[in-house]
Each structure stands twice: as C-alpha cells, then as structure tokens.
Amino acid sequence: MSEAGGGRGCGSSVPQRAPWSLVAATAAFCLVSATSVWTAGAAPMSREERQKLGNQVLEMFDHAYGNYMEHAYPADELMPLTCRGRVRGQEPSRGDVDDALGKFSLTLIDSLDTLVVLNKTKEFEDAVRKVLRDVNLDNDVVVSVFETNIRVLGGLLGGHSLAIMLKEKGEYMQWYNDELLQMAKQLGYKLLPAFNTTSGLPYPRINLKFGIRKPEARTGTETDTCTACAGTLILEFAALSRFTGATIFEEYARKALDFLWEKRQRSSNLVGVTINIHTGDWVRKDSGVGAGIDSYYEYLLKAYVLLGDDSFLERFNTHYDAIMRYISQPPLLLDVHIHKPMLNARTWMDALLAFFPGLQVLKGDIRPAIETHEMLYQVIKKHNFLPEAFTTDFRVHWAQHPLRPEFAESTYFLYKATGDPYYLEVGKTLIENLNKYARVPCGFAAMKDVRTGSHEDRMDSFFLAEMFKYLYLLFADKEDIIFDIEDYIFTTEAHLLPLWLSTTNQSISKKNTTSDYTELDDSNFDWTCPNTQILFPNDPLYAQSIREPLKNVVDKSCPRGIIRVEESFRSGAKPPLRARDFMATNPEHLEILKKMGAASSIDAEDGLRFMQEMIELSSQQQKEQQLPPRAVQIVSHPFFGRVVLTAGPAQFGLDLSKHKETRGFVASSKPYNGCSELTNPEAVMGKIALIQRGQCMFAEKARNIQNAGAIGGIVIDDNEGSSSDTAPLFQMAGDGKDTDDIKIPMLFLFSKEGSIILDAIREYEEVEVLLSDKAKDRDPDLESEEQPSSENASQDQSAEQVTPSSQEVDLVDQESPEESSLNSEPESSSPADTDNAASVSASEQNSNPMENHETTSLDGECTDLDNQLQEQSETEEDSNPNVSWGKKVQPIDSILADWNEDIEAFEMMEKDEL
C-alpha cells in the first residue's frame, strides 16, 4: 500500500481474519467516516450550492429519462438527435456495440435503481410495472453475455434489491412479490448455455431464444473473449444464487474466475486482454487496466467485499502489486506485455481506465488515485470530455466520447474518501460540460468528436444507470437519500446489491484450494479501507500537494516516463533512443540501432519498443496529411447550438480551420443536385445552400451555388440512411482543375445528419447553422428564453475502435487526378457515386506526435520545441505549396522495411517463450 493508505481497517483495529459481519461493517464505515476528513486546498461548498447542483442533476435526469420514455420506449435506447428509439435491425449496424441491444427495453431496466437513488419512488414503481408488463426476454436476438449480465441482469437485481427495501418501509411497492427476481432468474438460465466450454469461460455472445450452436442461434463459433467479459460475472451471478438459493449461477461464475486466475502469466502476475475460451491461450498479450480487462480487477475486489471470500482479496492484491509495479507510471497507466512487463505495449490510454482511481480508493491506495484522477481531469479541462483514447502527451487518439461515467465514479469515491471539496468542484464542471456541450432538445447526445464538438445520435443506457447516480450522490447529504447507500455495493454498472447477501444461502466453498498465490510483501494484503487518522498526517493540504504538480501536465507535458528517465540519468545510464527523437543523419543514432537486439536482452527490449514506436509514428505522420472533420451546428430556435453534426471537409473553398466560421440560414437549391445554374438564386442569396450529392462534381456544385450568391454549401448524401456513425466521412476533392475560384466553405453530411436539418426546416422554416472547424459555445441569452435556469448553468463495448474502409469513387466519364483519400489505400468503388470524393474516419483523426513535441534535458526540465517545429513547417509549406508529405515519412518507411526480419525474430522469440 502507498503511504496514503494506512493500517488495517479504519483505525488499524480490524484483525487480518475478521468475521465477515465485521468486515462488511468496516467497509461501509470506511467511506462514510472518511468524509469528515477534508483538506484546506479548496473552499468548502455551501449546503445551498450542493443542493442546487443536486437539483440540477435531477432535472438533467428528468430530461434524459423523460425523452427516452416519450420518444423511444419500449426500444432499448434513445436516439437523441432524431428523437426516436434505437431498435436492433431497424438501424444500420454499428458492429459489436449493438450486441448490448436485445429488444428488452434496456434503458428502462438499466435505470430502475437510479430512480430510487434519486428519490423518484413513484416513477420507480411505475417503471417496475412497465418492465413486468412489457419486457420480453425470449427474443430471437444475439446479445453480448457481458453486457446483458451487467446491464439487464444487474438492472433487474438492483431493482429487486431496492423494491424489497421500499416494501419493508411500508409505503411503496406493497404489491411486489419478487417479480423482478423471477425475471432475473429466467435471464440467468438463458445465459448459462454460454458456459458450455471445456474451460468454463463463457462464449462472448448468446441467442436469447435459441442459445448456442444451434443453426438458428447464429452464434457459438467464436473462439475468443475478453478477460473482462469472462471475469465480470461473479457479483450478479452470486447475488442471483444468494437471492434464489440456486447455486448453479455462482458456481459457473466462480469457475470462470478460477480459470482466468490459473492462466495468469506467472512471472508477471498479469493477464492479457483476450483469451481463447477453449484452450486458455492468450490471444492478445498486452495488459492494462482499461478496455478488455478493467472490470475483472474490479470484480475480484468487490467479490471479496460482497461475499467475504478471502481468496478474491488475495488474487486482487496479487494482481494489484503487478499493476503498480509495471503498469502504473504515475500519473499514467500504460499497457505492457504480460511476458515482458517492462516493455510498454502502446503509447496511449483509453477512457475506461478512469474507473481505476475509484477502485484504488476501495483498495485504500489514495495517493496514486489522486494523481491519476487529476491527470484525467486536466485532459477533460482541455477537451471538455475524456476522449475514448489519448496519447501519453495528452493528444486525442480516438476522438469519440459516448458520455462515459467512469470519471464521475472515481470523483465520487475520492470525495467520499477525502471529503475534499475540490472534488465537488470537479463534479460541478462535469455537470456544466454535459449541459453545455451534450444536451440536445431530445436528451443528451454522445460526442462524435471532442475536438469539433459534433454529436452522435446515441445515448447509451449506462448514462442513466451510472452518470446521474454518481453525480447525485456526490452532492447529496445522507438525509437526502431514502435508504442507507452504505448497505450496498456498486456493480460495474452502478447497480446496487445488498451487503447482507454475504450471509445468505452460503453453499459455495469460500476458499479455492487449487490456486497458489505468489508471496508478496505482507503490507500489500492490508484491509482495503484507508486509515483516515493518518490519511493526511498533520497536513490539511496533503491532497492538494499531490495534485499541484499535475496542474499543467497536459498543457506543458514532458515525454512519458520522465521519472524513469531521470532515474536512469542519476544512475549514469543513457536513456533509450525514442522513435520521435531519431534522426537518420545522426551517426550515434544509427550505431544505437545496430546494437538493438544484439548486445543484451535490455537492448532487445529497447529495439522492440523502438520499432513499435516507429510504426505508430509513421502511421500518425501519414494521418497528418488528412483533413479533420468539421462541424455543422444548428444555432437557431429551438436548438441554440445544442445540436452539432459531424461534417466532412472539402479540399477546396474556404478553409474553416484558418478563417472565421460561416454563419447563415439554410436554403435548398433548385435544382437540388446543384449541377446546373440555379433557378432560385433569390432563395440562396446570402444563405448556406443545401445541395444533394450526385450527377456532377463537387466543385461544379460549389461554383453554381457561389454564382447564385450563396455564402456556403452543404452537400447531403443521396444514399438514403447513410450515417457518419457507420460509414467513413467524405473529404470532397476537386475536379482536376484549378479550384482557387471557389471562395465559399463546403461541407459534406451523410443522409441521416442531413435529414436532421431538412426536418428542422419543415418544422421551423427558418433554420440557421454555423459552419466551423469546431463547435462554438451556445448563446446563453437566447437559450434562456427557452430553457429553465438550471439548463443555462451548464452540456463498456468495450471502447470500440472503428476503422472504416476507404472508398474510391468513380467519376463521370473521367478519373480525377486529384481524387484522394484520407485513409491510406482505397479499397472499393461504387458506380452509383458520381462525385469524386475521399473517405475519412473521424474516429482516427489523430494528432501528429511531432507537433508540440517536447524533449527532456539532462536535468529533467522540459524544453518546448513546438514553436520552432511549427514555424519551420509553416515556412516550408508556404514556400512550396506542392510539398510532398510522402517524402517526409519516407525515411521512416525505409527504416521499417529494413527491420522486418528483426520484427519477425522478436515475434518468434515471444512464441518460443510461450
């Protein structure tokens, strides 16, 4: 444990093998009593302000839940931009993310216990009646076992837990007779066939009606699953067994956990991301605390808290020691190879690791929790939200943000553990950003790109299940909640399971005698609750002193691993050569390359890391020539800038990244395709013209609307149903001629996004939009006329990476020499497309790591080279507009080609080691 975590129990008084009743009471008391300890780093927030923020959270929940019930129910989720429900099979497939949808009113079930936490007991009773009346669990749908377990089974069990609590209180739910529990049991039995494997690890998917392997099931051929998918079952399955007395559920979940534990890499005590469910071989051998593994670690510790089984705590502590030894590089948490844990597997982090500081609080390791949380908060302050992935120098790697709640979860637990009002201010920022940037008239929309502020037609069920729960609890006093929250434990989906389950229907052997444990420092096996008496020893500014060095970590960041580099300097060793520092003209660098892989095992690891960095650097430099997506923001009544659509850029016309945005009312051109002189120039004069894709070149459309007096143009895809959610964006290319005569901005919208504007025109007639490179702040003065004051105050599935194929589009009777793609190589062509275009994946518009590059000098200080590099780059581009980006990355490509044999050798070495 770190110096911030103290003793055994809340006063070092709990014995190492205490009775579970005492353990449960201690765990509950720990977080409660810790709230009396707070630092003087932030001014206390008044009760009035906390109540105001709590009421604002309630209003926000009503906005989200009310719109789901009005516009989407009984569908699984709300599509907040188009104000309708998302029904599996009726919308374009989004891949694995759709596996959470089972036509079982997902959002309603996921929100059940949230209603009780927010004191909406009447709404809860109505919601339970709707679930019992309308929800069918026998649908012919293939669903994710993991998502169905944490969202649906967990939602039913959380609803049941609070239903029986309310019934005991005597006012609500007097008619309730365990109906939700019976539904949960039915669903549990439907999930059990997934465990029919030799290993006991479940298949990743199952058909709710037909199970596994049957021809009509359309599933059961998978061989791999993620560690979290197989290891995040024990809380829900054990609770189901304890509630019903049917032990089979807990037995199956324990068997899966036992197998994962046995398959850990014994020398590092780490687990990989993906495992073969039949053989137990690791398919992906990288290890971290984010996507693919996250909740496996969470459930080991929480299974100990809920079930009182010491073996779960021992396993967790063994893994935790490895995490802090290899993965933790404060304040960063970087993936490593399970067989070579000193070697980083990637140079970016995903947003799901934001849960980890909260888990560290439960563990009692406060200092690293504060550090990582503060780093994440600095990233949020830069981008308004936490990008799905960001690099070690805090640039956007994947730009989406589906309104994930993990950071809010950690904020809540850190406040509970420290009582520091600083975390109330953090929560206030989250509320403001949600209302300011994500709130739309029909709910809250996920961010398609945190850089542009564009939206995605998506509001996941976990947003209601978790985000509002944690935010409300953050600001609530104990008397604001109608039950004692400390009598329950949160699942990974924030569903509430009662701690008294630990003493109910105990028919499972608690101790796993088949597992052996690595001998570790005894201090690592202390109880998980921090000793608040020494949490901030004689220093009320303790937490602030931990946060302070990280205040500028995002804006003024040194390269990652500074601490380790400094330590190597002090020891007299030279730091390893990094790809970003490599110069092919430097003889010393070339000499280092020759030694890599030949001199020692350390040199071999340096060589493998260098090659990985070089591959990543090459890929990102190629993406540098790509134009990022743009934003179309509807700013007129009743939207007031709250709806932002992701738009593709053009290679011609006004560059919105270099010039002021264009604002104006929209008007449809006639002819709508814009391929000839407009017959309604008076309608588009001084406005932004809407034109349909097809039948002529993009540049020709632009010239025609420009000649008619339009100040900008939006091309809408003619392929009905197309969406930026499921297809790569188009970068509109020229027509092979000089396009300097085109002076107006041009943007491209897919059919779905374009229909939002067309529908708005039909309903409101006058629609004003803003064309820009990034969404602008809303106008609070105008918005206040329409929205309550609370609105003006403020905005797993794994994280998914979507890599859409590029598209090569045929031209009419010719092929444009200027046709280009934002991805590297065109793969397919569509004869129906007559505009020359190129595709861009908005989710992979990564910043070049060479930008804003900073190096570490021998004394450990940062030297910012950004201005020098940027000025040099701009000078070169200005002097030579035809500068070839391909030539810039050619040296890297050449180097990588020379290293192919060495890469194969390293891969063979790893196979031999396995």
Rosetta blueprint (number, residue, H / E / L):
1 M L
2 S L
3 E L
4 A L
5 G L
6 G L
7 G L
8 R L
9 G L
10 C L
11 G L
12 S L
13 S L
14 V L
15 P L
16 Q L
17 R L
18 A L
19 P L
20 W H
21 S H
22 L H
23 V H
24 A H
25 A H
26 T H
27 A H
28 A H
29 F H
30 C H
31 L H
32 V H
33 S H
34 A H
35 T L
36 S L
37 V L
38 W L
39 T L
40 A L
41 G L
42 A L
43 A L
44 P L
45 M L
46 S L
47 R H
48 E H
49 E H
50 R H
51 Q H
52 K H
53 L H
54 G H
55 N H
56 Q H
57 V H
58 L H
59 E H
60 M H
61 F H
62 D H
63 H H
64 A H
65 Y H
66 G H
67 N H
68 Y H
69 M H
70 E H
71 H H
72 A L
73 Y L
74 P L
75 A L
76 D L
77 E E
78 L E
79 M E
80 P L
81 L L
82 T L
83 C L
84 R E
85 G E
86 R E
87 V L
88 R L
89 G L
90 Q L
91 E L
92 P L
93 S L
94 R L
95 G H
96 D H
97 V H
98 D H
99 D H
100 A H
101 L L
102 G L
103 K L
104 F L
105 S L
106 L H
107 T H
108 L H
109 I H
110 D H
111 S L
112 L H
113 D H
114 T H
115 L H
116 V H
117 V H
118 L L
119 N L
120 K L
121 T H
122 K H
123 E H
124 F H
125 E H
126 D H
127 A H
128 V H
129 R H
130 K H
131 V H
132 L H
133 R H
134 D H
135 V L
136 N L
137 L L
138 D L
139 N L
140 D L
141 V L
142 V E
143 V E
144 S E
145 V H
146 F H
147 E H
148 T H
149 N H
150 I H
151 R H
152 V H
153 L H
154 G H
155 G H
156 L H
157 L H
158 G H
159 G H
160 H H
161 S H
162 L H
163 A H
164 I H
165 M H
166 L H
167 K H
168 E H
169 K H
170 G L
171 E L
172 Y L
173 M L
174 Q L
175 W L
176 Y L
177 N L
178 D L
179 E H
180 L H
181 L H
182 Q H
183 M H
184 A H
185 K H
186 Q H
187 L H
188 G H
189 Y H
190 K H
191 L H
192 L H
193 P H
194 A H
195 F H
196 N L
197 T L
198 T L
199 S L
200 G L
201 L L
202 P L
203 Y L
204 P L
205 R E
206 I E
207 N E
208 L L
209 K L
210 F L
211 G E
212 I L
213 R L
214 K L
215 P H
216 E H
217 A H
218 R L
219 T L
220 G L
221 T L
222 E L
223 T L
224 D E
225 T E
226 C E
227 T H
228 A H
229 C H
230 A H
231 G H
232 T L
233 L L
234 I H
235 L H
236 E H
237 F H
238 A H
239 A H
240 L H
241 S H
242 R H
243 F H
244 T H
245 G L
246 A L
247 T L
248 I H
249 F H
250 E H
251 E H
252 Y H
253 A H
254 R H
255 K H
256 A H
257 L H
258 D H
259 F H
260 L H
261 W H
262 E H
263 K L
264 R L
265 Q E
266 R L
267 S L
268 S L
269 N L
270 L E
271 V L
272 G L
273 V L
274 T E
275 I E
276 N E
277 I L
278 H L
279 T L
280 G L
281 D L
282 W E
283 V E
284 R E
285 K L
286 D E
287 S E
288 G L
289 V L
290 G L
291 A L
292 G L
293 I L
294 D H
295 S H
296 Y H
297 Y H
298 E H
299 Y H
300 L H
301 L H
302 K H
303 A H
304 Y H
305 V H
306 L H
307 L H
308 G L
309 D L
310 D H
311 S H
312 F H
313 L H
314 E H
315 R H
316 F H
317 N H
318 T H
319 H H
320 Y H
321 D H
322 A H
323 I H
324 M H
325 R H
326 Y H
327 I H
328 S E
329 Q E
330 P L
331 P L
332 L E
333 L E
334 L L
335 D L
336 V E
337 H E
338 I L
339 H L
340 K L
341 P L
342 M L
343 L L
344 N E
345 A L
346 R L
347 T L
348 W E
349 M E
350 D E
351 A H
352 L H
353 L H
354 A H
355 F H
356 F H
357 P H
358 G H
359 L H
360 Q H
361 V H
362 L H
363 K H
364 G L
365 D L
366 I H
367 R H
368 P H
369 A H
370 I H
371 E H
372 T H
373 H H
374 E H
375 M H
376 L H
377 Y H
378 Q H
379 V H
380 I H
381 K H
382 K H
383 H H
384 N L
385 F L
386 L L
387 P L
388 E L
389 A E
390 F E
391 T E
392 T L
393 D L
394 F L
395 R L
396 V E
397 H E
398 W E
399 A L
400 Q L
401 H E
402 P L
403 L L
404 R L
405 P L
406 E H
407 F H
408 A H
409 E H
410 S H
411 T H
412 Y H
413 F H
414 L H
415 Y H
416 K H
417 A H
418 T H
419 G L
420 D L
421 P L
422 Y H
423 Y H
424 L H
425 E H
426 V H
427 G H
428 K H
429 T H
430 L H
431 I H
432 E H
433 N H
434 L H
435 N H
436 K H
437 Y H
438 A H
439 R E
440 V E
441 P L
442 C L
443 G E
444 F E
445 A L
446 A E
447 M E
448 K E
449 D E
450 V L
451 R L
452 T L
453 G L
454 S E
455 H E
456 E E
457 D L
458 R L
459 M E
460 D L
461 S H
462 F H
463 F H
464 L H
465 A H
466 E H
467 M H
468 F H
469 K H
470 Y H
471 L H
472 Y H
473 L H
474 L H
475 F H
476 A L
477 D L
478 K H
479 E H
480 D H
481 I L
482 I L
483 F L
484 D L
485 I H
486 E H
487 D H
488 Y E
489 I E
490 F E
491 T L
492 T L
493 E L
494 A L
495 H L
496 L E
497 L E
498 P E
499 L H
500 W H
501 L H
502 S H
503 T H
504 T L
505 N L
506 Q L
507 S L
508 I L
509 S L
510 K L
511 K L
512 N L
513 T L
514 T L
515 S L
516 D L
517 Y L
518 T L
519 E L
520 L L
521 D L
522 D H
523 S H
524 N H
525 F H
526 D L
527 W L
528 T L
529 C L
530 P L
531 N L
532 T L
533 Q L
534 I L
535 L L
536 F L
537 P L
538 N L
539 D L
540 P L
541 L L
542 Y H
543 A H
544 Q H
545 S H
546 I H
547 R H
548 E H
549 P H
550 L H
551 K L
552 N L
553 V L
554 V L
555 D L
556 K L
557 S L
558 C L
559 P L
560 R L
561 G L
562 I H
563 I H
564 R H
565 V H
566 E H
567 E H
568 S H
569 F H
570 R H
571 S L
572 G L
573 A L
574 K L
575 P L
576 P L
577 L L
578 R L
579 A H
580 R H
581 D H
582 F L
583 M L
584 A L
585 T L
586 N L
587 P H
588 E H
589 H H
590 L H
591 E H
592 I H
593 L H
594 K H
595 K H
596 M L
597 G L
598 A L
599 A L
600 S L
601 S H
602 I H
603 D H
604 A H
605 E H
606 D H
607 G H
608 L H
609 R H
610 F H
611 M H
612 Q H
613 E H
614 M H
615 I H
616 E H
617 L H
618 S H
619 S H
620 Q H
621 Q H
622 Q H
623 K H
624 E H
625 Q L
626 Q L
627 L L
628 P L
629 P L
630 R E
631 A E
632 V E
633 Q E
634 I E
635 V L
636 S L
637 H L
638 P L
639 F L
640 F L
641 G L
642 R L
643 V E
644 V E
645 L E
646 T E
647 A E
648 G E
649 P L
650 A E
651 Q L
652 F L
653 G L
654 L L
655 D L
656 L L
657 S L
658 K L
659 H L
660 K L
661 E L
662 T E
663 R E
664 G E
665 F E
666 V E
667 A E
668 S E
669 S L
670 K L
671 P L
672 Y L
673 N L
674 G L
675 C L
676 S L
677 E L
678 L L
679 T L
680 N L
681 P H
682 E H
683 A H
684 V H
685 M L
686 G L
687 K L
688 I E
689 A E
690 L E
691 I E
692 Q E
693 R L
694 G L
695 Q L
696 C L
697 M L
698 F H
699 A H
700 E H
701 K H
702 A H
703 R H
704 N H
705 I H
706 Q H
707 N H
708 A L
709 G L
710 A L
711 I L
712 G E
713 G E
714 I E
715 V E
716 I E
717 D L
718 D L
719 N L
720 E L
721 G L
722 S L
723 S L
724 S L
725 D L
726 T L
727 A L
728 P L
729 L E
730 F E
731 Q E
732 M E
733 A L
734 G L
735 D L
736 G L
737 K L
738 D L
739 T L
740 D L
741 D L
742 I L
743 K L
744 I L
745 P L
746 M E
747 L E
748 F E
749 L E
750 F L
751 S H
752 K H
753 E H
754 G H
755 S H
756 I H
757 I H
758 L H
759 D H
760 A H
761 I H
762 R H
763 E H
764 Y H
765 E L
766 E L
767 V L
768 E E
769 V E
770 L E
771 L E
772 S E
773 D L
774 K L
775 A L
776 K L
777 D L
778 R L
779 D L
780 P H
781 D H
782 L H
783 E H
784 S L
785 E L
786 E L
787 Q L
788 P L
789 S H
790 S H
791 E H
792 N H
793 A L
794 S L
795 Q L
796 D L
797 Q L
798 S L
799 A L
800 E L
801 Q L
802 V L
803 T L
804 P L
805 S L
806 S L
807 Q E
808 E E
809 V E
810 D L
811 L L
812 V L
813 D L
814 Q L
815 E L
816 S L
817 P L
818 E L
819 E L
820 S L
821 S L
822 L L
823 N L
824 S L
825 E L
826 P L
827 E L
828 S E
829 S E
830 S E
831 P L
832 A L
833 D L
834 T L
835 D L
836 N L
837 A E
838 A E
839 S E
840 V E
841 S L
842 A H
843 S H
844 E H
845 Q L
846 N L
847 S L
848 N L
849 P L
850 M L
851 E L
852 N L
853 H L
854 E E
855 T E
856 T E
857 S L
858 L L
859 D L
860 G L
861 E L
862 C E
863 T E
864 D E
865 L L
866 D H
867 N H
868 Q H
869 L H
870 Q H
871 E H
872 Q H
873 S H
874 E H
875 T H
876 E H
877 E H
878 D H
879 S H
880 N L
881 P L
882 N L
883 V L
884 S L
885 W H
886 G H
887 K H
888 K H
889 V H
890 Q H
891 P H
892 I H
893 D H
894 S H
895 I H
896 L H
897 A H
898 D H
899 W L
900 N H
901 E H
902 D H
903 I H
904 E H
905 A H
906 F H
907 E H
908 M H
909 M H
910 E H
911 K H
912 D H
913 E H
914 L L
